[in-house]
Amino acid sequence: MSTAAIPVHVGLVDETREIDPTELATMAGAMSEQIQHDFAPVWHVRASVAAYPAAPASTWVVHIQRQLDQPGALGYHTDDHHQPLAYVELTADWTVTVSHEVLEMLADPWGSRLHKAELPAGVEGNHAQFGLASARGRVSYLLEVCDPCEATSYAVGGQQLSDFLLPSWYRTSPSPALAYSQVGGCVKPREVADGGYVSFGAPTGEWFQVFNQGGQLTIKDLGKFNKAQYGSLREWTDEKAREFRAG
């Protein structure tokens, strides 16, 4: 199902009952505004967001909880019988996490969308490690549009929401006329900003992640994806990212 062809309705449900209903409704309005004015024009999706005590059927639900069942996760998105949904832990920055998960659900509902481009900026010299003949070889990025710039946020309707990549992020060469994320968390093509990471597959079938921690890039070799063990590439790469950050 294309989110461009059929509009999506996202429901925010506060299962903690600790968020003021007016605040949750304000957040839903801010998310709808972000999608309509910032996200939809570049990623070609249509969606609205509303707050509910219990979300209606066919809604892509974001469950806001006091504690998640995935250790180390502030939020994650998955699907239940091919119905996308997300879980977000109630923290001081919960609005940014909600925005992150909703935008990534809209861009890649089932965690399998890939886009080919050259290696992440800063690791081109390691091309042999990725099975590439040169730095100009291409790898397959998992389309997680908030991960590389996830430490950056901006205000919409009085709420702090997540920065996100623009399609130009996948370009080969920079252009002074282009931006690479909505509010500049990434300032050049294929950049992993401080506090962010990216996941990609090499032509050999091996998968890798590149993390930026304090300006230092770290390459993590994940091996090959075992489809029988995990529901999607996204679930696997999310788990590996949490493991890396937990040390």
C-alpha atoms as one frame of an Amber mdcrd trajectory, in Angstrom:
protein
   0.000   0.000   0.000   1.365   3.398  -0.952   0.954   6.174   1.602   0.833
   8.572  -1.347  -2.175   6.827  -2.904  -4.117   6.167   0.311  -3.922   8.742
   3.133  -2.801   7.321   6.469  -4.372   8.219   9.782  -2.040   8.038  12.780
  -3.406   7.791  16.311  -1.472   8.900  19.401  -2.506   6.927  22.479  -1.116
   7.826  25.904  -1.215   4.535  27.768   0.490   6.118  30.788  -2.398   8.581
  31.308   0.279  11.064  32.436   0.130  13.464  29.484  -2.471  16.203  29.686
  -5.074  15.483  26.947  -4.770  19.044  25.674  -1.001  18.641  25.322  -1.436
  15.353  23.449  -3.953  16.979  21.095  -1.542  19.869  20.528   1.199  17.383
  19.692  -1.090  15.611  17.208  -1.800  18.942  15.516   1.902  19.770  15.345
   2.625  16.381  13.778  -0.116  16.878  11.183   1.391  20.273  10.352   4.913
  18.824  10.067   3.707  16.090   7.726   1.579  18.377   5.560   3.986  21.310
   5.210   7.465  19.763   5.592   7.423  16.012   5.027   4.730  15.303   2.431
   6.064  17.647  -0.286   9.447  15.868  -0.381   8.539  12.263   0.517   5.150
  12.195  -1.263   2.991  10.754   1.499  -0.357  11.847   2.882  -1.259  11.462
   6.543  -3.097  13.061   9.424  -2.550  12.625  13.163  -5.000  12.750  16.071
  -4.979  11.892  19.777  -7.249   9.161  21.169  -7.934   7.380  24.463  -8.099
   4.229  22.278  -7.332   4.453  18.572  -9.963   3.436  15.995  -9.492   0.414
  13.754  -7.196   0.843  10.737  -5.260   3.581  12.532  -1.467   3.447  12.602
  -1.180   3.630  16.381   1.662   5.185  18.362   1.542   3.691  21.861   3.126
   6.015  24.431   4.211   3.939  27.416   6.133   4.376  30.658   8.563   1.571
  29.764   9.117  -0.314  26.513   9.682  -4.030  26.027  12.849  -3.377  23.991
  15.760  -2.617  26.390  17.574   0.599  25.490  14.898   1.823  23.068  13.247
   5.226  23.435  10.992   4.317  20.539  10.616   1.840  17.722   8.214   1.028
  14.908   7.105  -2.355  13.666   3.942  -3.924  12.221   1.231  -6.291  13.391
  -0.271  -8.403  10.587   1.057  -5.850   8.096  -0.420  -2.920  10.051   2.319
  -0.400  10.988   2.497   0.743  14.601   5.019   2.309  16.955   5.938   2.388
  20.644   7.424   5.429  22.392   8.718   5.723  25.941   7.442   8.723  27.911
  10.557  10.830  28.512  11.268  14.550  28.600  11.785  14.402  24.802   8.834
  12.173  23.934   7.536  14.574  21.256  10.796  14.264  19.280  10.667  10.474
  19.539   7.031  10.356  18.406   7.886  12.515  15.401  10.909  10.310  14.585
   8.854   7.108  14.634   5.870   8.499  12.731   7.995   9.962   9.920   9.957
   6.736   9.549   6.743   4.692   9.509   5.408   6.873   6.705   8.603   6.687
   4.635   9.004   2.910   5.049   5.978   1.269   6.693   7.359  -2.280   6.752
  11.085  -1.748   7.297  12.365  -3.039   3.978  12.654  -0.073   1.621  16.161
   0.353   0.171  17.859   3.150  -1.757  21.183   2.811  -3.565  23.853   5.484
  -3.203  27.569   5.855  -2.564  29.111   5.130   0.845  28.445   7.384   3.840
  30.573  10.521   3.954  33.775   9.912   5.865  34.153   6.180   5.225  34.746
   6.236   1.452  38.389   5.262   1.988  37.233   1.972   3.528  35.541   0.848
   0.314  37.428  -2.480   0.189  35.963  -3.375   3.603  32.519  -3.155   2.028
  33.419  -5.286  -0.999  33.536  -2.309  -3.357  36.133  -1.822  -6.095  36.251
   1.935  -5.456  34.777   4.669  -3.280  32.283   5.359  -6.099  30.665   1.951
  -5.674  27.082   1.840  -4.425  25.528   0.285  -1.357  21.867  -0.183  -0.373
  20.660   2.094   2.422  17.753   1.078   4.608  15.385   4.045   4.370  15.371
   5.296   7.969  14.884   8.990   7.334  15.528  10.266  10.870  18.461   8.125
  12.057  21.405  10.053  10.521  20.191  13.374  11.987  18.270  12.086  15.013
  20.040  14.369  17.518  18.538  17.463  15.826  15.025  18.754  16.394  12.975
  21.854  15.595   9.782  23.526  16.771   6.442  23.106  14.992   3.278  24.407
  16.616   5.120  24.852  19.901   6.306  21.209  19.943   9.850  19.914  19.425
   9.848  17.484  16.490  12.515  15.427  14.753  14.702  16.586  11.908  14.567
  14.257   8.883  16.540  13.571   5.723  15.611  15.056   2.378  15.968  12.892
  -0.776  18.985  15.016  -1.744  20.904  13.362   1.130  21.502  10.397  -1.201
  23.168  12.505  -3.899  26.735  11.864  -4.987  27.948  15.482  -4.949  26.988
  18.492  -2.819  25.229  21.507  -4.294  25.051  24.974  -2.717  21.420  25.142
  -3.818  20.342  22.094  -1.807  19.654  21.189   1.802  20.121  17.611   3.025
  17.888  17.484   6.080  14.896  19.611   6.998  16.637  21.898   9.509  20.300
  21.225   8.783  21.269  18.387  11.095  23.029  16.987   8.022  24.830  19.552
   5.871  26.200  17.386   3.032  25.247  14.268   1.090  25.326  10.975   3.001
  26.527  12.629   6.199  25.941  10.896   9.526  25.597  13.784  11.971  26.890
  13.683  15.530  24.594  11.441  17.572  23.216   9.668  14.515  23.793   6.490
  12.579  22.962   4.793   9.282  22.460   1.175   8.142  23.360  -0.171   4.702
  23.980  -3.396   2.819  27.010  -4.091   0.622  26.929  -6.005  -2.696  28.430
  -8.993  -0.820  25.238  -9.326   1.245  26.998  -8.046   4.380  25.286  -5.306
   6.380  26.988  -2.437   8.183  26.203   0.504  10.425  28.140   3.745  10.771
  27.766   5.672  14.049  28.898   9.246  14.772  29.785   9.736  18.426  31.342
  13.093  19.240  32.543  13.517  15.669  34.177  10.082  15.550  32.823   7.593
  13.014  32.643   3.929  13.986  31.893   1.151  11.496  29.992  -1.886  12.791
  29.928  -5.090  10.686  26.557  -6.788  11.260  27.069  -9.804   9.003  24.273
 -11.101   6.793  20.587 -10.609   7.495  18.780 -13.732   8.718  15.251 -13.223
   7.427  13.970 -16.325   9.229  14.986 -14.886  12.615  13.711 -11.314  12.255
  10.494  -9.864  10.919  12.195  -7.122   8.920  15.534  -5.501   8.177  14.472
  -2.579  10.331  13.844  -4.735  13.422  17.271  -6.337  13.019  19.196  -3.101
  12.445  17.356  -1.360  15.301  18.359  -4.175  17.648  21.987  -3.993  16.498
  22.068  -0.227  17.003  20.769  -0.567  20.566  23.386  -3.245  21.281  26.165
  -0.991  20.005  25.044   2.012  22.037  24.670  -0.099  25.164  28.360  -1.047
  24.807
